[in-house]
Every structure is written in structure tokens, then in C-alpha cells.
Amino acid sequence: MRRCVLGIDGGGTKTVCALADTDGRIIGRGSGGTANPNMAATSEIKASLHKAIQEAIQDNPEIQIETVCAGIAGVGVSEEKRAAVGKIIWQILGVPPFCHKLSKGFMPSLHIEVVSDVIITLVAGARMRHGMVAISGTGAVVYGETLDGQKVKVGGWGYLLDAGSGYEIGRMALQEILRAYDVHKETTILARLVLHEWCLHAPRDLINHVYRQTARTADIANLAKVVNQAAGAGDDSARDILKKAANGLYSCISGAVMQIDFGKEGATLVLSGGVLANIEIVREIITERVLKELPAISSIHVCNEPVKGAVALALKKAGNDVIRN
């Protein structure tokens, strides 16, 4: 029987589950939908987690799960939300066929840990709980932590309010498309690409699509990649949108750095989420400004797999301490 741990990265759009052995080798992966308790009902979160866990373990019948760590967007510092997600995970693992794969004496209160997604991303990117992380996906947040226990958070108020998020980029794109149509009766490169993405014919069709809620939150956030395509095709308004988002997110990073002391050694800034990982313009603007203006940041690392941080924390809970603090 192979001893293993489960690491879970639950975001606003996608949930990823990784099954790893006690040496940290990932031997199974699965994915599901949203696990953010601010964006989805309990039933939807449970379905997302169930699918991701099932896919991760289905090809590994001879395993014994020791511990679970889930990094979930939207739980923040709320004990109530973390407990609610932990309860959902136990509802999944505590019944057949999953319960037969748990280690003897597995207790949810001891062996299931739920933390914010910023924690697992920091650990995945910096390899320790000392540093700063900026995540821009559906929403956006900046978080910092030091070895002596200082903590700071800027943003993370939800997709409607976060600066530099994928949702903000998508919303600004829709506003710009309609402004150009109103003022100039113009269908821009950005407009054509968005209409194609949503299978619509004209800018005025956007209104029904958005206000009748045909477009989900994730659909608007996913327009960030379309804005990036338009910028690459020479649409100046699309490039301006990305610059505005980058500068907004940089302001959050700068504000967070001013509130925490990383000491003489400085800290790593971890960049993660679909916007920062995949949109070069945004990432370059932030990187350039951080290295020029924030000496407390000694290095920058792009993290594409936050779930590895959840695995590291699950291993620590199982007695295999691979991180500091």
C-alpha cells in the first residue's frame, strides 16, 4: 500500500487536485470547476471537489491517503468558510469508495487542512512561508508573510472589486467596445475578437448576453485572454486596458510591501493566476516596476502550479516537513 497525500487548489474558475506520494512525487491529477464559497453554492463546490479528487486517485488503487491540504480562493481568514470547505471534503472522503483509501485513524479535524489559496501559492513559488504573492485570475489579491509571523493582505475583495483581475480586464473590454460603438460606430479589433469568442454578431448583442446572465462570471474574466490577443494584433485600446490592470495590481503590491518588514534578506515575489502567468504585457510591467521601485523584493518567480504548495503543506502535516515556517 502506497502512502500518499492530497493537495487541492480551488480557484474561482477551476479546481486542481494532485495525489502525491510521501516523497512529493505527483502520481495523479484531477480537475473540476469552481470551489470559491463566495461564488458557488455548496452543491457546486462539492461537485467540483468530488470530480477533481476522483480523477486524481482513480488510476492509483493501492494507496493510503495520510493527509489533505486544500488552498481555496475566497476563504480568507474566515474560520467559518474554512470549516465549511473542510466539511465538504470530509463528506466526499468519508464515504465509499474514497473512505477505503484513507489511512487507519484518519480524522478530519487532524488530517484535513483548509487554507487560503494565497498560502499554497506562496509555498509553491517561494518554497517557504516568507515572501509575497500576487494572484490575478478571476479576482486578484496580494499577500505577504514573514518567518516571524507578520502578515499583510491587499485586495482579495472579490471579482467585482479587485484591481488588476481577469474580471476587471473583461469588464473594461466590454466598456471600451461599447464606447467605441457609441461614439464612432466602430467595431474594433477588440470588439471583433470578443464577439467571435461569444458567438455574437454586433456590439449591441453584448447587452442581452451580459444582463440576461448568459455570460457567467468566468466568461467575463476569460475575456482577459481575448484582450491580450487584441493587443497583440495592434489594438491600442486593448493594450491600454492591460496597462491599466497591471498598474492597478502593482499599486496593491507596492502598498503591501510598505506594510511588512522582510528584513535584510528581502523576499521573493510570486506571480500566479491566469493573467500573470499568461499575459506578458501585464507581467512585464509589474516585473519592471517592482525591480526598479521595491528593493525589499529580491527576486520574482512565476508559479504555474499552486497545487504543489498544497502538496507541500499536506506532506508537512503528514510529518514530512519540506517548507520553512
WOCOR-V358783 format. One record per pair of residues at least 24 apart in sequence whose C-alpha atoms are under 8 Angstrom apart, sorted by the first residue. I is the first residue (numbers start at 1). GAP is how many residues later the second one is. Records with the same first field share a line. If there is no record, write none. Layout:
I->GAP  GAP
This chain:
1->61  62  63
2->60  61  62
3->60  61  62  63
4->59  60  61  62  63
5->60  61  62  63  306  309  310  313
6->59  61  62  63  304  305  308
7->61  62  63  300  301  302  303  304  305  306  307
8->60  61  62  63  64  299  302  303
9->61  62  63  108  111  297  298  301
10->24  25  26  60  61  62  63  107
11->24  25  61  62  106
12->24  27  61  125  126  127  206
13->125  205
15->33  34  37
16->36  291
17->35  36  39  290
18->35  38  289  290  293
19->37  38  292
20->291
22->293  298
24->287  288  291
27->33
28->27  28  29  31  32
29->26  27  28
30->24  25  26
31->24  25
35->37  38
36->36  37  38  39
37->36  37  38  44  48
38->36  120
42->46
46->42  43  46
49->40
50->42
62->39
63->38
64->37  38  39
65->36  37  38
66->36  37  40  45  252
67->39  44  45  247  248  250  251
68->43  44  45  243  246
69->43  44  45  46  241  242  244  245
70->42  43  44  45  47  240
71->43  44  45  46  47  48  49  236  239
72->42  43  44  45
73->43  44  45
74->42  82  84
75->40  41
76->39  40
77->39
82->32  33
83->31
85->29
86->26  27  28
111->206  207
113->201
117->189
118->24  25
119->190
120->186  187  188  189  190  193
121->149  151  182  184  185  186  188
122->148  184  187
123->183  186  187  189  200
124->179  181  182  183  184  185  186  188
125->145  176  177  178  181  184
126->142  143  144  175
127->182  196  197
128->195  196  197
129->194  195  196
130->132  137  138  195
131->131  136  137  138  139
132->135  136  137  138
133->136  137  138  139
134->119  135  136  137  138
135->136  137  138  141
136->28  29  30  136  137  138  139  140
137->28  29  30  84  135  136  137  138  139
138->27  28  29  79  80  83  84
139->25  26  27  28
140->24  25  26  109
141->111
142->110  111  114
143->113
144->112  113  116
145->115
146->115  116
147->177  178
150->110  111
151->109
152->104  107  108
153->103
154->98  99  101  102
155->97
163->82  85  86  89
164->80  81  82  83  84  85
165->56  80  84  110
166->54  55  56  57  58  108  109
167->50  51  53  54  55  56  57
168->53  77
169->52  54  55  58  72  73  76
170->50  51  52  53  54  57
171->49  50
172->69
173->50  54  65  68
174->32
176->61
177->26
178->25  26
188->47
189->41  44  46
190->36  37  40  41  45  47  48
193->33  37
194->29  32
197->29
224->51
225->50  53  54
228->51
242->39  40
243->38  39  42
245->37
246->36  37  39  40
247->38  39
249->37
250->36  39  40
254->36  40
257->37  39
262->34
263->33
265->33
266->29  30  31  32
267->29  30  31  32
268->29  30  31  32  33
269->28  29  30  31  32
270->30  31  32  33
271->29  30  31  32
272->30  31  32  34
273->31
276->26
277->25  26  27
